[in-house]
Amino acid sequence: MASSSGVISSTTDPTSLLNNQLASALSTLGDAQFWEETISPSTIRTELSSCDPSNANSTPTLLKGMKWLLASISKGRDVSDFYPHVVKLVGAQSLEVRKMVYMYLVQYADHE
C-alpha cells in the first residue's frame, strides 16, 4: 500500500506484487508468435490491404501485420514488396501502428 508520500510501505502484499510482475512479464510473451513461421506473407498482405486505417476497430489487425513485418525485417527478410500496403497506413488511428509504419518506412524509404 502506498503512503501519501508515494512510498510503498512494508505492508504491501508480496504475493500481489509477484502476481503483478508475472502478469507484466507474460504479457510480453504474446508477441513471440511473430518470430515463428506460422503466419504466411499472403495472409498479412490480405489483412493489410483489406483494413481501413481510419477505422479504430481494425487496429488489432494492423498491429498484427506490422509486428509480423518488423519481426521479418529483424530476421533479415526482404519485405519491401509490402511497401504500398504499409504507406497507406500512415493515417492510421493508432499511434502504435503509425510508429511501426515509420520504422518500416525508415528501413525501406530509399529502397523503392
Secondary structure, 3 states (H helix, E strand, C coil): CECCCCCECCCCCHHHHHHHHHHHHHHHHHHHHHHCCCCCHHHHHHHHHHCCCCCHHHHHHHHHHHHHHHHHHHCCCCCHHHHHHHHHHHHCCCHHHHHHHHHHHHHHCCCC
